[in-house]
Amino acid sequence: MWRASSVQAIVGKKWVTGFTNGEEEAVHLTEVVPFLVEDELKRLGALYEKGPDWASFVVTDGRLVTGQNPASSRAGAEALLKLLA
């Protein structure tokens, strides 16, 4: 199980992205999952950015690479490879 303090240490004051509240609503998960990713990242002090729902959107902050949704997989992998080069 993750601890809020350890996640906060990773994402606090970092630019990140993840599933948007709108994407969670579109797949009817808002009443199923224990928290919404967008809300939780903001609560933990992340600097949350998002693109259009279901579009590829990747944010890189230092060595941290995050993708908004499955459509971001390729762009996320490319961003990671760029960091490793």
SULSUL-V546766 format. One record per residue. N is the residue number from 0. PHI is phi in degrees with one decimal (* if undefined). NEAR is the number of other ideal C-beta (glycine too) atoms within 10 Angstrom. D_LAST is the distance of its C-alpha to the last C-alpha in whole Angstrom. Layout:
BEGIN
N_PHI_NEAR_D_LAST + N_PHI_NEAR_D_LAST
END
This chain:
BEGIN
0_*_2_33 + 1_-79.4_7_30 + 2_-110.8_8_32 + 3_-56.0_10_32 + 4_-65.0_9_31 + 5_-73.0_8_28 + 6_-67.7_15_27 + 7_-60.7_15_28 + 8_-64.1_11_26 + 9_-83.0_12_23 + 10_-102.8_21_23 + 11_-57.4_14_26 + 12_60.9_9_26 + 13_-112.2_17_22 + 14_-77.8_15_22 + 15_-142.0_24_21 + 16_-140.5_25_23 + 17_178.7_22_25 + 18_-47.9_20_28 + 19_-83.8_21_30 + 20_-59.3_14_34 + 21_-63.3_13_35 + 22_-67.4_21_32 + 23_-61.1_20_34 + 24_-63.9_13_37 + 25_-62.0_12_37 + 26_-102.7_10_37 + 27_57.7_8_39 + 28_-106.1_12_37 + 29_-61.9_12_39 + 30_-99.1_7_42 + 31_-104.3_8_40 + 32_-78.7_12_37 + 33_-70.8_5_37 + 34_-158.3_11_35 + 35_-93.9_20_34 + 36_-55.7_19_30 + 37_-57.3_20_30 + 38_-63.2_12_33 + 39_-68.8_17_32 + 40_-60.9_24_29 + 41_-63.5_14_31 + 42_-61.1_13_33 + 43_-84.1_18_31 + 44_92.3_14_30 + 45_-72.2_25_26 + 46_-94.4_15_26 + 47_-84.0_22_26 + 48_-123.3_16_25 + 49_-144.4_19_26 + 50_-104.5_16_26 + 51_-61.0_11_29 + 52_-53.3_17_30 + 53_70.0_15_28 + 54_-89.6_11_26 + 55_-69.0_16_22 + 56_-152.6_21_21 + 57_-127.9_20_18 + 58_-124.0_23_18 + 59_-119.6_16_15 + 60_-133.0_15_16 + 61_65.6_8_14 + 62_-97.2_8_12 + 63_-95.7_14_15 + 64_-117.3_21_14 + 65_-128.6_22_18 + 66_-118.5_22_19 + 67_-72.7_27_23 + 68_-163.7_19_24 + 69_-57.6_12_24 + 70_-65.4_16_23 + 71_-90.9_22_20 + 72_-57.9_12_18 + 73_-63.7_12_16 + 74_-63.4_15_15 + 75_-65.6_21_14 + 76_-64.0_13_12 + 77_-64.4_12_11 + 78_-64.4_17_10 + 79_-65.2_15_9 + 80_-61.1_10_6 + 81_-63.0_10_5 + 82_-66.6_12_6 + 83_-79.7_7_4 + 84_-71.4_5_0
END
